[in-house]
């Protein structure tokens, strides 16, 4: 089966990731690093968009942490080493902490914190091609490397499954530019106490890179 991304002319498809390790070895597919974190990813993506005459889709890929069972009311849809398609993403820590709880940008009437949806058709086709789970993401400036941090973000955004540092920023840019987005990740660890994270970054990078090749070479 040929997917919609594989049929696009390469100059019209942006294939991007955050950290260099995520895209190492995918130069032949045109994968480019946009930088780690919201600010770097936003700037990097906009610069790439300006360089192209026309961008018809963005494929963002990389690794992610997943919120563990102990920080959820239900079972996680994916485990360490699994591939996922991120259907929507939101800012998990854009706002202010108050004695009465966390107020996000929307609550303060200062902006939109999401969720920002990826393209439904691209996501649906990728799920069919890759046979993986659909998840919701939270994007943070400080990753949840303690139990308290993980529980705090998960309590603010109760329906999220995975955590990254770029997803919502890229999704926001794509929404503003009216460019379809497909967001694919592999789970490298559990959030929370890093000693309990079951870290396997190398395996997650291999998994997501194989998925990108499958999507673009189908």
C-alpha positions in Angstrom: 0.0 0.0 0.0 1.3 3.4 -0.9 0.8 6.1 1.7 -0.1 9.7 1.0 3.3 11.0 2.2 5.2 8.7 -0.2 3.3 10.1 -3.1 4.3 13.8 -2.4 7.3 15.3 -4.2 10.1 15.5 -1.7 10.5 19.3 -1.9 6.9 19.6 -0.8 7.3 17.4 2.3 9.2 18.5 5.4 10.6 15.6 7.4 11.8 17.0 10.7 13.0 15.9 14.2 14.3 17.7 17.2 17.6 16.1 18.4 20.3 15.1 16.0 20.3 11.5 17.3 16.7 11.0 16.2 17.5 11.7 12.5 21.0 10.3 12.2 21.1 8.0 9.2 18.0 9.4 7.5 19.8 12.0 5.4 18.7 10.2 2.3 15.1 10.9 3.2 15.8 14.6 3.7 15.3 14.5 7.5 16.3 17.8 9.1 16.8 18.8 12.8 14.8 21.8 13.9 16.2 21.9 17.5 15.1 20.7 20.9 12.5 22.7 22.8 9.5 24.9 21.8 11.5 28.0 20.8 14.1 26.2 18.7 11.5 23.9 17.1 9.3 26.8 16.1 12.2 28.8 14.7 13.7 25.9 12.9 10.4 24.8 11.3 9.6 28.4 10.2 13.0 28.8 8.6 12.6 25.5 6.6 9.1 26.6 5.5 10.5 29.9 4.3 13.2 28.1 2.2 10.6 26.0 0.3 8.4 27.4 -2.5 5.6 25.1 -1.3 5.1 22.9 1.7 2.2 20.5 1.5 2.8 18.4 4.7 5.1 18.1 7.7 6.2 14.8 9.2 7.5 15.3 12.8 9.2 12.2 14.3 11.3 11.4 17.3 11.1 9.8 20.8 8.9 10.5 23.7 8.4 9.7 27.4 5.1 8.0 28.4 3.1 8.6 31.6 3.3 5.4 33.6 0.4 3.4 35.0 1.0 4.7 38.5 0.3 8.3 37.3 -2.9 7.3 35.4 -6.4 6.1 36.1 -6.2 3.7 33.2 -3.7 1.5 31.4 -1.1 3.3 29.2 -1.9 2.8 25.4 1.8 2.2 24.7 4.9 1.0 26.6 8.6 1.6 26.3 9.8 0.6 22.8 6.4 1.0 21.2 5.6 3.2 18.2 2.8 5.7 18.4 1.0 8.3 16.3 0.3 11.5 18.2 -3.2 12.6 17.2 -3.1 15.9 19.2 -0.7 17.8 21.4 -1.0 20.6 24.0 1.2 22.8 26.1 1.6 21.2 29.5 3.3 24.0 31.4 2.5 27.3 29.6 0.7 29.3 32.3 0.9 30.2 36.0 0.8 28.2 39.2 -1.6 29.8 41.8 -2.7 28.8 45.3 -5.9 27.6 43.7 -4.2 25.5 41.0 -2.7 25.9 37.5 -4.1 28.4 35.0 -3.2 27.8 31.4 -3.0 30.4 28.6 -6.7 30.0 27.8 -7.8 30.4 31.4 -5.8 33.7 31.6 -7.2 34.8 28.2 -3.6 35.2 26.9 -3.6 32.6 24.1 -4.3 29.1 23.1 -2.6 26.2 24.9 -4.2 23.5 22.7 -4.9 20.8 22.1 -3.7 21.2 18.5 -4.7 18.3 16.2 -2.5 16.6 13.7 -4.1 16.0 10.3 -6.8 13.3 10.8 -6.3 11.7 7.3 -2.5 11.5 7.6 -2.8 10.1 11.1 -5.4 7.5 10.2 -3.4 6.3 7.2 -0.2 6.1 9.3 -2.0 4.1 12.0 -3.2 1.7 9.3 0.3 1.4 7.8 2.2 1.1 11.0 -0.3 -0.8 13.2 0.4 1.2 16.3 -1.5 3.1 19.0 -2.9 6.7 18.7 -2.0 8.9 21.7 -2.3 12.4 22.9 0.7 14.5 23.8 1.8 17.2 26.3 4.7 19.5 25.4 6.8 20.8 28.3 9.8 23.0 28.7 11.1 20.8 31.6 10.7 17.1 31.2 9.1 15.2 34.0 12.1 13.4 35.6 10.6 13.2 39.1 7.4 11.6 40.4 6.1 15.0 41.4 6.7 16.6 38.0 5.1 13.7 36.1 2.0 13.6 38.4 1.7 17.4 38.1 1.6 17.5 34.3 -0.6 14.5 34.1 -3.1 16.1 36.5 -3.2 19.3 34.5 -3.7 17.5 31.2 -5.6 14.4 32.3 -6.1 12.8 28.8 -2.4 12.9 27.7 -0.3 9.8 27.2 3.1 11.0 26.1 5.4 13.9 26.8 7.8 15.8 24.4 9.5 19.2 24.3 8.4 20.2 20.7 5.1 18.5 19.7 2.6 21.3 20.5 4.9 24.0 19.1 5.2 22.2 15.8 1.4 21.5 15.7 0.7 25.1 16.5 2.9 26.4 13.6 1.3 23.9 11.2 -2.2 25.0 12.2 -1.3 28.7 11.8 0.3 28.0 8.4 -2.5 25.6 7.4 -0.1 22.8 6.6 -1.1 19.2 7.4 1.0 17.5 10.2 1.7 13.9 10.9 3.4 13.3 14.3 5.1 9.9 14.9 7.1 8.9 18.0 8.6 5.9 19.7 8.5 5.6 23.5 12.0 5.8 25.0 11.1 5.8 28.7 8.5 6.3 31.4 8.2 9.8 32.9 8.7 10.3 36.6 11.6 8.8 38.7 14.4 8.3 36.1 15.6 5.2 38.0 12.2 3.6 37.1 12.1 4.9 33.6 13.2 1.7 31.8 15.2 3.9 29.4 16.1 2.6 26.0 16.8 5.6 23.8 18.7 3.6 21.1 15.9 1.1 20.6 13.3 3.9 20.4 15.3 5.7 17.8 15.6 2.5 15.7 11.9 1.9 16.0 10.8 5.4 14.9 13.4 5.5 12.1 12.1 2.2 10.6 8.6 3.7 10.8 9.7 6.8 8.9 11.2 4.7 6.2 8.1 2.6 5.9 5.9 5.7 5.6 8.1 7.4 2.9 9.2 4.4 0.9 5.9 2.6 0.8 
